Amino acid sequence: MKNVNKKSYTNINKCEQWMAQLPEKLLDVPLYYLSVPGSHDSMSYCLDKTSPLDPQLPVTLSIFEKFMPCITRTIILRWSTTQTLSVAEQLNAGIRYLDLRIGHRPGDPTTALYFVHGFFTSLTVKGIFLEISAWLHTHPMEVLILDCRITQEFTPELHLHLISCINSIFGYRLCPNHEVPTLRRMWKMGYQVILSYDATIAHKYHYLWPSIPYWWADTTRTSKLIQYLEKKKQKGRPVGFFVAGLNLTEDTLYIVTHPFGSLKKLTLPKLPILYFWVQKQCPGEYRDSTNIVAEDLIGSDCFVSAVINLNSKLVWEKQHLD
């Protein structure tokens, strides 16, 4: 498909209900062929600086934390906070893919689960799921893709606890993994949630979708990030849902050599370049198409509306093929 650049099909001033506003021609297109805005490490806005450290953190940072806890924890928090908007604010802004890293606090005798990125969150997984469910109730034509990634080894009991929580809260809204998830089909059946569960136990449950590939460049340089994504596109899109991650990532050396830096300071100046890359993308079933595009610091630029408006290219194509 040529990289057409037609005028947006609609001025979506209210991204809060953008799926309900999509043109008729897109209602029978599977969601993995649409352009969907997402947030990276969606729950990092509520990290608890006093919680245990993320077991996935590099050993070097854990050692620093033992000798300089206050300074090290402050630095880790600055680099771990990828979002400042709450989950409801992200959804109201138009985000429809949530990157949910889930873990169990070390030493906690209960089955309470939290989100994790550097630290564990102050809010529980159950509490956030209830908040998402309440949002869905007031937005019956919007569909969410919840990508649950288990960040540590879970006992069977913890898996069952989490899956039971998912089923009890979202219930009939969970789209079965055998469906072709078009908006028209999901509206008809009352489905609003596609829930990906990153663990082998998921195949036992018809309402849990397999792990969603996430293209992650692991770099602080915008040029390398874009080069990485373009190379991935050349190899061809995965089958089904996948995420192109526009998130810049620092390593331990970068953090140590930038003690007064933060993810925000690293990312904000580079958002215009990432925004320009987004505008050139095309959704669809072609080899070089994009699907979900996820970014840090949602609400800091025009990212969400740019990703949504890529769907106008599909409208243009269908009008010229009909």
Secondary structure, DSSP 8 states (H G I E B T S, - for coil): --------SS--S-GGGTTTTS-GGGTTSBGGGS-EEEETTTTGGGB-TTS-B-TTS-HHHHHHHHHSHHHHHHHHHHHH----S-HHHHHHTT--EEEEEEE--TT--S---EEESSBEEEEEHHHHHHHHHHHHHT-TT--EEEEEEE-S---HHHHHHHHHHHHHHHGGGB--TTS--BHHHHHHHT--EEEEEESGGGGG-TT-B----EE----S-HHHHHHHHHHHHHH---SS--EEE------HHHHHH-TT--HHHHHGGGHHHHHHHHHT---SSSTT---EEEESSTTSSSHHHHHHHTHHHHHHHHHHH-
